[in-house]
Amino acid sequence: MSVGPPALRSPQGTKLDEHAVEGELTLQQCSVCQTVQYPPRELCRHCLGDELNWSAVSRGGDLLAYSELQHSLEPFFQEQSPWRLASVKLDCGPVVLARLTASCPSGNIRVEVSHTTLAGSCILQASPLNMENKP
Ligand SMILES: [Zn+2]
């Protein structure tokens, strides 16, 4: 029997799950200043506006860094190991943390970020786009 992620989500994190569409990327966007933000919050991080909508946004971004988790005390991550955790600067603005689908060489790597479901929970997943052009 598989186990779920080790922690419960915040109320805003739960809303991310509710608005996620498999294979797309839906994030909060301020209806006043159009800022896209992640993680989800109750107010806009730029103008403190409270009119936040969930919008499908551009999935492209640049891989900033990643690390590969080889060992964990959490049963969920033991089953999923190795777990590659990436930080990605999205073209639409925010930096997100996402599970990386493949090992990458160092250098500028373009990725595509989307929602996917793992063990009943929605996560962000980053897939490299231009690895064939890299050493
Ligand atoms: Zn705003």
Backbone and ligand atoms as CSV (ligand in chain L), in Angstrom:
chain,resi,resn,atom,element,x,y,z
A,1,MET,N,N,0.837,-1.180,0.000
A,1,MET,CA,C,0.000,0.000,0.000
A,1,MET,C,C,0.880,1.242,0.000
A,2,SER,N,N,0.611,2.147,-0.920
A,2,SER,CA,C,1.398,3.368,-0.967
A,2,SER,C,C,0.910,4.345,0.090
A,3,VAL,N,N,1.802,5.198,0.510
A,3,VAL,CA,C,1.471,6.211,1.506
A,3,VAL,C,C,1.454,7.577,0.843
A,4,GLY,N,N,0.766,8.516,1.492
A,4,GLY,CA,C,0.661,9.856,0.947
A,4,GLY,C,C,1.785,10.739,1.415
A,5,PRO,N,N,1.795,11.968,0.910
A,5,PRO,CA,C,2.800,12.936,1.361
A,5,PRO,C,C,2.718,13.131,2.861
A,6,PRO,N,N,3.838,13.512,3.515
A,6,PRO,CA,C,3.903,13.534,4.970
A,6,PRO,C,C,3.166,14.657,5.675
A,7,ALA,N,N,2.769,15.719,5.001
A,7,ALA,CA,C,2.157,16.850,5.702
A,7,ALA,C,C,0.839,17.260,5.060
A,8,LEU,N,N,-0.025,17.835,5.883
A,8,LEU,CA,C,-1.273,18.364,5.366
A,8,LEU,C,C,-1.009,19.688,4.664
A,9,ARG,N,N,-1.908,20.062,3.768
A,9,ARG,CA,C,-1.753,21.314,3.045
A,9,ARG,C,C,-2.489,22.436,3.749
A,10,SER,N,N,-2.013,23.639,3.507
A,10,SER,CA,C,-2.690,24.829,4.029
A,10,SER,C,C,-4.006,25.015,3.274
A,11,PRO,N,N,-4.911,25.872,3.796
A,11,PRO,CA,C,-6.154,26.135,3.056
A,11,PRO,C,C,-5.884,26.635,1.638
A,12,GLN,N,N,-4.882,27.500,1.450
A,12,GLN,CA,C,-4.560,28.002,0.108
A,12,GLN,C,C,-3.954,26.892,-0.753
A,13,GLY,N,N,-3.153,26.029,-0.147
A,13,GLY,CA,C,-2.598,24.902,-0.876
A,13,GLY,C,C,-3.684,23.948,-1.340
A,14,THR,N,N,-4.701,23.785,-0.521
A,14,THR,CA,C,-5.841,22.947,-0.898
A,14,THR,C,C,-6.562,23.534,-2.105
A,15,LYS,N,N,-6.654,24.876,-2.166
A,15,LYS,CA,C,-7.286,25.520,-3.331
A,15,LYS,C,C,-6.477,25.267,-4.597
A,16,LEU,N,N,-5.143,25.196,-4.468
A,16,LEU,CA,C,-4.317,24.860,-5.631
A,16,LEU,C,C,-4.726,23.492,-6.164
A,17,ASP,N,N,-4.943,22.541,-5.256
A,17,ASP,CA,C,-5.398,21.210,-5.670
A,17,ASP,C,C,-6.741,21.291,-6.394
A,18,GLU,N,N,-7.652,22.113,-5.872
A,18,GLU,CA,C,-9.002,22.201,-6.437
A,18,GLU,C,C,-8.993,22.774,-7.855
A,19,HIS,N,N,-8.051,23.677,-8.144
A,19,HIS,CA,C,-8.026,24.345,-9.445
A,19,HIS,C,C,-7.060,23.698,-10.434
A,20,ALA,N,N,-6.339,22.690,-10.003
A,20,ALA,CA,C,-5.354,22.048,-10.874
A,20,ALA,C,C,-6.039,21.258,-11.974
A,21,VAL,N,N,-5.475,21.353,-13.155
A,21,VAL,CA,C,-5.913,20.561,-14.291
A,21,VAL,C,C,-4.702,19.768,-14.752
A,22,GLU,N,N,-4.848,18.452,-14.803
A,22,GLU,CA,C,-3.738,17.581,-15.186
A,22,GLU,C,C,-3.122,18.042,-16.513
A,23,GLY,N,N,-1.801,18.221,-16.515
A,23,GLY,CA,C,-1.098,18.604,-17.735
A,23,GLY,C,C,-1.081,20.100,-18.005
A,24,GLU,N,N,-1.773,20.892,-17.196
A,24,GLU,CA,C,-1.744,22.348,-17.361
A,24,GLU,C,C,-1.154,22.966,-16.107
A,25,LEU,N,N,-1.052,24.293,-16.097
A,25,LEU,CA,C,-0.541,25.001,-14.930
A,25,LEU,C,C,-1.503,26.132,-14.599
A,26,THR,N,N,-2.154,26.036,-13.461
A,26,THR,CA,C,-3.129,27.023,-13.012
A,26,THR,C,C,-2.625,27.630,-11.712
A,27,LEU,N,N,-2.401,28.946,-11.728
A,27,LEU,CA,C,-1.899,29.643,-10.543
A,27,LEU,C,C,-2.770,30.857,-10.248
A,28,GLN,N,N,-2.589,31.428,-9.070
A,28,GLN,CA,C,-3.317,32.635,-8.697
A,28,GLN,C,C,-2.798,33.817,-9.503
A,29,GLN,N,N,-3.752,34.667,-9.950
A,29,GLN,CA,C,-3.390,35.897,-10.646
A,29,GLN,C,C,-4.243,37.030,-10.098
A,30,CYS,N,N,-3.612,38.137,-9.787
A,30,CYS,CA,C,-4.292,39.301,-9.236
A,30,CYS,C,C,-5.109,39.972,-10.339
A,31,SER,N,N,-6.364,40.249,-10.065
A,31,SER,CA,C,-7.198,40.894,-11.084
A,31,SER,C,C,-6.924,42.387,-11.173
A,32,VAL,N,N,-6.196,42.962,-10.212
A,32,VAL,CA,C,-5.874,44.395,-10.237
A,32,VAL,C,C,-4.564,44.642,-10.987
A,33,CYS,N,N,-3.465,43.983,-10.577
A,33,CYS,CA,C,-2.148,44.258,-11.180
A,33,CYS,C,C,-1.651,43.130,-12.085
A,34,GLN,N,N,-2.410,42.040,-12.200
A,34,GLN,CA,C,-2.109,40.895,-13.078
A,34,GLN,C,C,-0.903,40.074,-12.631
A,35,THR,N,N,-0.368,40.310,-11.437
A,35,THR,CA,C,0.753,39.521,-10.941
A,35,THR,C,C,0.326,38.065,-10.746
A,36,VAL,N,N,1.158,37.161,-11.247
A,36,VAL,CA,C,0.953,35.728,-11.025
A,36,VAL,C,C,1.781,35.352,-9.809
A,37,GLN,N,N,1.208,34.610,-8.880
A,37,GLN,CA,C,1.970,34.288,-7.677
A,37,GLN,C,C,1.902,32.797,-7.322
A,38,TYR,N,N,2.971,32.395,-6.653
A,38,TYR,CA,C,3.125,31.043,-6.121
A,38,TYR,C,C,4.096,31.140,-4.961
A,39,PRO,N,N,3.829,30.510,-3.831
A,39,PRO,CA,C,2.661,29.687,-3.529
A,39,PRO,C,C,1.413,30.536,-3.365
A,40,PRO,N,N,0.237,29.887,-3.354
A,40,PRO,CA,C,-1.026,30.611,-3.208
A,40,PRO,C,C,-1.085,31.341,-1.865
A,41,ARG,N,N,-1.682,32.527,-1.919
A,41,ARG,CA,C,-1.818,33.351,-0.713
A,41,ARG,C,C,-3.224,33.937,-0.681
A,42,GLU,N,N,-3.536,34.595,0.430
A,42,GLU,CA,C,-4.842,35.242,0.542
A,42,GLU,C,C,-4.845,36.625,-0.085
A,43,LEU,N,N,-3.647,37.253,-0.210
A,43,LEU,CA,C,-3.526,38.581,-0.794
A,43,LEU,C,C,-2.449,38.570,-1.868
A,44,CYS,N,N,-2.552,39.534,-2.794
A,44,CYS,CA,C,-1.535,39.670,-3.839
A,44,CYS,C,C,-0.212,40.092,-3.202
A,45,ARG,N,N,0.878,39.423,-3.586
A,45,ARG,CA,C,2.193,39.742,-3.025
A,45,ARG,C,C,2.722,41.082,-3.530
A,46,HIS,N,N,2.153,41.606,-4.619
A,46,HIS,CA,C,2.631,42.866,-5.195
A,46,HIS,C,C,1.832,44.069,-4.697
A,47,CYS,N,N,0.486,44.003,-4.749
A,47,CYS,CA,C,-0.328,45.181,-4.427
A,47,CYS,C,C,-1.239,44.955,-3.217
A,48,LEU,N,N,-1.168,43.791,-2.622
A,48,LEU,CA,C,-1.997,43.408,-1.468
A,48,LEU,C,C,-3.485,43.357,-1.796
A,49,GLY,N,N,-3.825,43.327,-3.078
A,49,GLY,CA,C,-5.219,43.182,-3.484
A,49,GLY,C,C,-5.759,41.815,-3.082
A,50,ASP,N,N,-7.066,41.753,-2.853
A,50,ASP,CA,C,-7.663,40.483,-2.447
A,50,ASP,C,C,-8.537,39.863,-3.532
A,51,GLU,N,N,-8.463,40.418,-4.742
A,51,GLU,CA,C,-9.210,39.846,-5.867
A,51,GLU,C,C,-8.273,38.950,-6.666
A,52,LEU,N,N,-8.161,37.715,-6.219
A,52,LEU,CA,C,-7.261,36.760,-6.859
A,52,LEU,C,C,-8.072,35.716,-7.604
A,53,ASN,N,N,-7.720,35.511,-8.863
A,53,ASN,CA,C,-8.381,34.504,-9.682
A,53,ASN,C,C,-7.401,33.380,-9.967
A,54,TRP,N,N,-7.931,32.237,-10.318
A,54,TRP,CA,C,-7.089,31.118,-10.728
A,54,TRP,C,C,-7.092,31.098,-12.244
A,55,SER,N,N,-5.892,31.194,-12.843
A,55,SER,CA,C,-5.781,31.298,-14.289
A,55,SER,C,C,-4.793,30.275,-14.824
A,56,ALA,N,N,-5.080,29.764,-16.025
A,56,ALA,CA,C,-4.099,28.934,-16.735
A,56,ALA,C,C,-3.009,29.872,-17.211
A,57,VAL,N,N,-1.758,29.560,-16.873
A,57,VAL,CA,C,-0.630,30.428,-17.214
A,57,VAL,C,C,0.358,29.664,-18.085
A,58,SER,N,N,1.294,30.409,-18.673
A,58,SER,CA,C,2.341,29.810,-19.492
A,58,SER,C,C,3.136,28.806,-18.665
A,59,ARG,N,N,3.403,27.642,-19.227
A,59,ARG,CA,C,4.074,26.572,-18.484
A,59,ARG,C,C,5.586,26.597,-18.637
A,60,GLY,N,N,6.127,27.461,-19.485
A,60,GLY,CA,C,7.563,27.499,-19.730
A,60,GLY,C,C,8.323,28.191,-18.619
A,61,GLY,N,N,9.579,27.761,-18.447
A,61,GLY,CA,C,10.420,28.398,-17.455
A,61,GLY,C,C,11.858,27.935,-17.581
A,62,ASP,N,N,12.726,28.586,-16.813
A,62,ASP,CA,C,14.149,28.234,-16.777
A,62,ASP,C,C,14.456,27.491,-15.490
A,63,LEU,N,N,15.147,26.372,-15.619
A,63,LEU,CA,C,15.587,25.620,-14.445
A,63,LEU,C,C,16.685,26.406,-13.747
A,64,LEU,N,N,16.447,26.784,-12.490
A,64,LEU,CA,C,17.452,27.543,-11.735
A,64,LEU,C,C,18.430,26.599,-11.054
A,65,ALA,N,N,17.910,25.569,-10.407
A,65,ALA,CA,C,18.749,24.619,-9.670
A,65,ALA,C,C,17.919,23.380,-9.365
A,66,TYR,N,N,18.606,22.290,-9.102
A,66,TYR,CA,C,17.872,21.122,-8.616
A,66,TYR,C,C,18.776,20.285,-7.746
A,67,SER,N,N,18.125,19.484,-6.923
A,67,SER,CA,C,18.824,18.584,-6.036
A,67,SER,C,C,18.131,17.232,-6.093
A,68,GLU,N,N,18.898,16.183,-5.875
A,68,GLU,CA,C,18.329,14.846,-5.945
A,68,GLU,C,C,18.347,14.210,-4.567
A,69,LEU,N,N,17.173,13.917,-4.048
A,69,LEU,CA,C,17.025,13.298,-2.742
A,69,LEU,C,C,17.170,11.784,-2.903
A,70,GLN,N,N,18.224,11.218,-2.291
A,70,GLN,CA,C,18.479,9.782,-2.414
A,70,GLN,C,C,17.908,8.990,-1.249
A,71,HIS,N,N,17.854,9.591,-0.071
A,71,HIS,CA,C,17.396,8.911,1.136
A,71,HIS,C,C,16.426,9.805,1.891
A,72,SER,N,N,15.463,9.177,2.572
A,72,SER,CA,C,14.515,9.946,3.373
A,72,SER,C,C,14.002,9.065,4.504
A,73,LEU,N,N,13.640,9.696,5.596
A,73,LEU,CA,C,13.000,8.968,6.698
A,73,LEU,C,C,11.494,8.874,6.486
A,74,GLU,N,N,10.952,9.652,5.544
A,74,GLU,CA,C,9.523,9.640,5.261
A,74,GLU,C,C,9.192,8.510,4.282
A,75,PRO,N,N,8.271,7.618,4.658
A,75,PRO,CA,C,7.922,6.507,3.768
A,75,PRO,C,C,7.492,6.944,2.370
A,76,PHE,N,N,6.778,8.073,2.272
A,76,PHE,CA,C,6.331,8.558,0.966
A,76,PHE,C,C,7.525,8.809,0.041
A,77,PHE,N,N,8.552,9.492,0.556
A,77,PHE,CA,C,9.703,9.808,-0.280
A,77,PHE,C,C,10.593,8.586,-0.497
A,78,GLN,N,N,10.584,7.629,0.434
A,78,GLN,CA,C,11.342,6.395,0.227
A,78,GLN,C,C,10.798,5.656,-0.996
A,79,GLU,N,N,9.458,5.632,-1.130
A,79,GLU,CA,C,8.842,4.961,-2.277
A,79,GLU,C,C,9.122,5.685,-3.588
A,80,GLN,N,N,9.296,6.993,-3.535
A,80,GLN,CA,C,9.450,7.809,-4.740
A,80,GLN,C,C,10.907,8.068,-5.107
A,81,SER,N,N,11.843,7.587,-4.317
A,81,SER,CA,C,13.232,7.960,-4.518
A,81,SER,C,C,13.814,7.366,-5.805
A,82,PRO,N,N,14.736,8.017,-6.489
A,82,PRO,CA,C,15.244,9.322,-6.105
A,82,PRO,C,C,14.228,10.414,-6.459
A,83,TRP,N,N,14.165,11.422,-5.614
A,83,TRP,CA,C,13.236,12.535,-5.806
A,83,TRP,C,C,14.066,13.742,-6.214
A,84,ARG,N,N,13.811,14.252,-7.406
A,84,ARG,CA,C,14.537,15.426,-7.913
A,84,ARG,C,C,13.682,16.654,-7.679
A,85,LEU,N,N,14.160,17.561,-6.856
A,85,LEU,CA,C,13.436,18.786,-6.531
A,85,LEU,C,C,14.087,19.950,-7.265
A,86,ALA,N,N,13.303,20.652,-8.068
A,86,ALA,CA,C,13.829,21.735,-8.895
A,86,ALA,C,C,13.194,23.063,-8.528
A,87,SER,N,N,13.979,24.130,-8.621
A,87,SER,CA,C,13.418,25.478,-8.577
A,87,SER,C,C,13.413,25.989,-10.009
A,88,VAL,N,N,12.267,26.536,-10.401
A,88,VAL,CA,C,12.063,26.967,-11.783
A,88,VAL,C,C,11.545,28.394,-11.795
A,89,LYS,N,N,12.197,29.258,-12.585
A,89,LYS,CA,C,11.723,30.630,-12.793
A,89,LYS,C,C,10.773,30.591,-13.984
A,90,LEU,N,N,9.475,30.720,-13.681
A,90,LEU,CA,C,8.474,30.667,-14.749
A,90,LEU,C,C,8.517,31.931,-15.598
A,91,ASP,N,N,8.186,31.799,-16.869
A,91,ASP,CA,C,8.125,32.955,-17.768
A,91,ASP,C,C,7.079,33.965,-17.288
A,92,CYS,N,N,6.051,33.493,-16.587
A,92,CYS,CA,C,4.977,34.390,-16.120
A,92,CYS,C,C,5.318,35.051,-14.785
A,93,GLY,N,N,6.515,34.810,-14.213
A,93,GLY,CA,C,6.939,35.559,-13.042
A,93,GLY,C,C,7.472,34.780,-11.856
A,94,PRO,N,N,6.656,33.971,-11.189
A,94,PRO,CA,C,7.122,33.386,-9.930
A,94,PRO,C,C,8.145,32.266,-10.098
A,95,VAL,N,N,8.848,32.004,-9.015
A,95,VAL,CA,C,9.722,30.839,-8.920
A,95,VAL,C,C,8.930,29.756,-8.196
A,96,VAL,N,N,8.867,28.564,-8.779
A,96,VAL,CA,C,8.126,27.462,-8.170
A,96,VAL,C,C,9.078,26.320,-7.843
A,97,LEU,N,N,8.670,25.509,-6.895
A,97,LEU,CA,C,9.364,24.258,-6.596
A,97,LEU,C,C,8.566,23.139,-7.242
A,98,ALA,N,N,9.259,22.284,-7.968
A,98,ALA,CA,C,8.571,21.228,-8.701
A,98,ALA,C,C,9.420,19.965,-8.717
A,99,ARG,N,N,8.753,18.850,-8.898
A,99,ARG,CA,C,9.465,17.588,-9.072
A,99,ARG,C,C,9.997,17.550,-10.499
A,100,LEU,N,N,11.284,17.282,-10.643
A,100,LEU,CA,C,11.914,17.221,-11.959
A,100,LEU,C,C,11.803,15.793,-12.474
A,101,THR,N,N,11.369,15.631,-13.729
A,101,THR,CA,C,11.099,14.298,-14.260
A,101,THR,C,C,12.340,13.548,-14.716
A,102,ALA,N,N,13.457,14.244,-14.904
A,102,ALA,CA,C,14.676,13.578,-15.382
A,102,ALA,C,C,15.899,14.304,-14.870
A,103,SER,N,N,17.008,13.588,-14.796
A,103,SER,CA,C,18.268,14.241,-14.451
A,103,SER,C,C,18.646,15.199,-15.563
A,104,CYS,N,N,19.325,16.269,-15.203
A,104,CYS,CA,C,19.723,17.270,-16.192
A,104,CYS,C,C,21.198,17.559,-16.045
A,105,PRO,N,N,21.861,17.892,-17.151
A,105,PRO,CA,C,23.213,18.411,-17.039
A,105,PRO,C,C,23.132,19.828,-16.500
A,106,SER,N,N,24.270,20.364,-16.075
A,106,SER,CA,C,24.264,21.759,-15.640
A,106,SER,C,C,24.147,22.656,-16.870
A,107,GLY,N,N,23.776,23.888,-16.655
A,107,GLY,CA,C,23.609,24.820,-17.763
A,107,GLY,C,C,22.185,25.297,-17.866
A,108,ASN,N,N,21.931,26.117,-18.846
A,108,ASN,CA,C,20.585,26.664,-19.023
A,108,ASN,C,C,19.666,25.614,-19.623
A,109,ILE,N,N,18.709,25.202,-18.831
A,109,ILE,CA,C,17.767,24.187,-19.282
A,109,ILE,C,C,16.357,24.786,-19.233
A,110,ARG,N,N,15.665,24.707,-20.350
A,110,ARG,CA,C,14.265,25.120,-20.386
A,110,ARG,C,C,13.415,23.939,-19.921
A,111,VAL,N,N,12.395,24.238,-19.135
A,111,VAL,CA,C,11.493,23.199,-18.657
A,111,VAL,C,C,10.058,23.646,-18.882
A,112,GLU,N,N,9.176,22.668,-18.815
A,112,GLU,CA,C,7.748,22.929,-18.889
A,112,GLU,C,C,7.148,22.404,-17.593
A,113,VAL,N,N,6.397,23.241,-16.888
A,113,VAL,CA,C,5.838,22.892,-15.586
A,113,VAL,C,C,4.337,22.662,-15.730
A,114,SER,N,N,3.852,21.603,-15.095
A,114,SER,CA,C,2.414,21.324,-15.142
A,114,SER,C,C,1.999,20.607,-13.861
A,115,HIS,N,N,0.697,20.558,-13.654
A,115,HIS,CA,C,0.158,19.805,-12.533
A,115,HIS,C,C,0.136,18.321,-12.889
A,116,THR,N,N,0.384,17.497,-11.888
A,116,THR,CA,C,0.183,16.071,-12.041
A,116,THR,C,C,-0.256,15.525,-10.692
A,117,THR,N,N,-0.842,14.354,-10.692
A,117,THR,CA,C,-1.320,13.748,-9.459
A,117,THR,C,C,-0.398,12.610,-9.064
A,118,LEU,N,N,0.000,12.614,-7.794
A,118,LEU,CA,C,0.872,11.571,-7.261
A,118,LEU,C,C,0.343,11.176,-5.895
A,119,ALA,N,N,0.023,9.907,-5.706
A,119,ALA,CA,C,-0.502,9.390,-4.436
A,119,ALA,C,C,-1.707,10.206,-3.966
A,120,GLY,N,N,-2.552,10.603,-4.903
A,120,GLY,CA,C,-3.773,11.322,-4.554
A,120,GLY,C,C,-3.596,12.797,-4.297
A,121,SER,N,N,-2.379,13.316,-4.425
A,121,SER,CA,C,-2.131,14.733,-4.208
A,121,SER,C,C,-1.630,15.382,-5.493
A,122,CYS,N,N,-2.007,16.643,-5.656
A,122,CYS,CA,C,-1.544,17.406,-6.811
A,122,CYS,C,C,-0.149,17.950,-6.515
A,123,ILE,N,N,0.761,17.756,-7.452
A,123,ILE,CA,C,2.105,18.334,-7.322
A,123,ILE,C,C,2.452,19.052,-8.621
A,124,LEU,N,N,3.466,19.899,-8.557
A,124,LEU,CA,C,3.991,20.519,-9.770
A,124,LEU,C,C,5.131,19.649,-10.279
A,125,GLN,N,N,5.160,19.464,-11.589
A,125,GLN,CA,C,6.163,18.623,-12.223
A,125,GLN,C,C,6.855,19.428,-13.319
A,126,ALA,N,N,8.179,19.367,-13.378
A,126,ALA,CA,C,8.952,20.076,-14.400
A,126,ALA,C,C,9.609,19.064,-15.327
A,127,SER,N,N,9.372,19.233,-16.619
A,127,SER,CA,C,9.960,18.339,-17.615
A,127,SER,C,C,10.944,19.116,-18.483
A,128,PRO,N,N,12.210,18.654,-18.578
A,128,PRO,CA,C,13.201,19.336,-19.422
A,128,PRO,C,C,12.763,19.325,-20.883
A,129,LEU,N,N,13.037,20.433,-21.593
A,129,LEU,CA,C,12.636,20.550,-22.988
A,129,LEU,C,C,13.808,20.449,-23.950
A,130,ASN,N,N,14.999,20.937,-23.573
A,130,ASN,CA,C,16.082,21.075,-24.534
A,130,ASN,C,C,17.339,20.325,-24.124
A,131,MET,N,N,17.170,19.172,-23.485
A,131,MET,CA,C,18.356,18.437,-23.029
A,131,MET,C,C,19.163,17.876,-24.177
A,132,GLU,N,N,18.560,17.596,-25.337
A,132,GLU,CA,C,19.301,17.000,-26.444
A,132,GLU,C,C,20.352,17.962,-27.016
A,133,ASN,N,N,20.220,19.267,-26.723
A,133,ASN,CA,C,21.186,20.246,-27.213
A,133,ASN,C,C,22.322,20.495,-26.221
A,134,LYS,N,N,22.280,19.820,-25.074
A,134,LYS,CA,C,23.273,20.072,-24.030
A,134,LYS,C,C,24.252,18.905,-23.937
A,135,PRO,N,N,25.472,19.184,-23.462
A,135,PRO,CA,C,26.468,18.114,-23.334
A,135,PRO,C,C,26.069,17.114,-22.276
L,1,ZN,ZN,ZN,-1.928,42.724,-7.345
